[in-house]
Amino acid sequence: MSAIVSLLRVMMLRDADAITLEAGRIPSLRRRGNVEALAMPALEPAQIDEFAQPLLGARSLDEGPLMVAFTDEDGAIYPVTIERGATGLKVTARRGGKKVVAAPVVRPAVAAATAFAPVLKIVAATADDDVAPRIAAARDARAARERLALLLAPPIAIAVARRASDVFLSTGQRPRLRIDGRLACLDELAIDDVELTAIVRELAGSDVGANIDLSLDVNEARVRVNAFDHMSGVAIAARLINERVPSLAELGLPPELASIVELRDGLVLVCGPTGSGKSTTLASLIDLLDQRRAAHVITLEDPIEYRFQRRRGLIHQRELGTHIPSFAAGLRAALREAPDVILLGELRDRDTIAAALTAAETGHLVLATLHAPNAIGAIDRMIDAFPEGQQRQIRTQLAGALRTVVTQFLLPKKDGGRVPALEVVPVIAAVANLIRKGDLHMLPTAIQAGRDAGMIPLERSLAKLLDAGAVSRDAVKRIAADQDLLAALAGKLR
């Protein structure tokens, strides 16, 4: 086994991402996307077996690859995948990290003298009796995340190859992918239900029934994970995130949206159902803004998804539960951090909506997502979050602060993939007046008549997709709210 451990250390010394060890073959490193064979003889099957068998234990590879963690004598942890190769066992190990160990109790004065040690910072801020549990919790959470990355590695690799958007793991069932909006079962892959349950329980800690949100790097893919309990056990939904922020054109979004990044203040909402690409649209807008002007941008996300490439401005990304306790608290803090633009992951509650309106009214551009089916639903939802006695005031604030409402849906294309359909409502004076008076029932008429003002009714966007032959009639009809308008705009439906 010592020979294998030495190879793992070679991987670390050469700053490689992973090393592949297979019986009868020369070991190879993966560095920055390239595969490099090491200058050494092929490995003997016995060397691989000696390393892999203790990790396998009584478990079998008959149902597919096994993901485990190997810890060497120095406490370094390596995520390892074991599977059957063409010539015998095949082991793929990835870069890991140092094992977290409990630190001795340190008084605040000592912690101040060693301020660069994260564990000691925690000690400095807590009573002595609280230190050990907090260190143990941090250690357990980190270990659970590493084990989760190992568990997700095989289905994520398949998802990347098949261009899936999501991976679902659920106890008692085979993994599933979402491809072009449809679920597909991975019959060829089995997941260890005991390990899945243990990971979710460790992530939740003592918070029974919690929904856990986090982001992970799994091999070369970045994923957003939600873990949750259900009647039959536990489950994980993992959304794949592109490493590079796509442009508006790459997303198939209208070029008119680019005008949003020229706004200097106010509130912009991106609405739509779950999985409609709201977060990606916001990320694309922030990336475009950073290309066009130097601005201080603060993002408040749950969790952090895209990592922005810094260009002209200054971007600070903050994660719920890691850097901020709540969106509302993060927004209030942001107002003291001199931002020009604030990206808000989601308007979830009254406090967050109130803080977003305050930020938009005080000279900041606030971009946020909201689960709503259209502009009317978005405005109604924000107003209805407040008691009746405050709703008149909120209508007035919205009329003054709201700049644009974008609602988007993703439809399956006939030739594979998905394409967006949008409703775009710039809040011009006439729309602001309707919001102020509470006459939202007249908004659809204003949207249809406001083409010169940049209004895009959802039905017009759907009709263009239908006329281009990109989507089916059934897909369009399921989305359209006004079937008569759709029929008038799209000759194919007559």
Beta strands, then each sheet from edge to edge (+ up, - down):
strand 1: 18-22
strand 2: 28-31
strand 3: 34-37
strand 4: 66-71
strand 5: 76-84
strand 6: 89-94
strand 7: 97-98
strand 8: 166-170
strand 9: 176-179
strand 10: 182-185
strand 11: 212-218
strand 12: 221-230
strand 13: 233-241
strand 14: 266-271
strand 15: 296-301
strand 16: 314-319
strand 17: 341-344
strand 18: 365-370
strand 19: 402-412
strand 20: 418-426
sheet 1: 3+ 2- 1+ 6- 5+ 4-
sheet 2: 3+ 2- 1+ 6- 5+ 7-
sheet 3: 10+ 9- 8+ 13- 12+ 11-
sheet 4: 16+ 15+ 17+ 18+ 14+ 19+ 20-
end
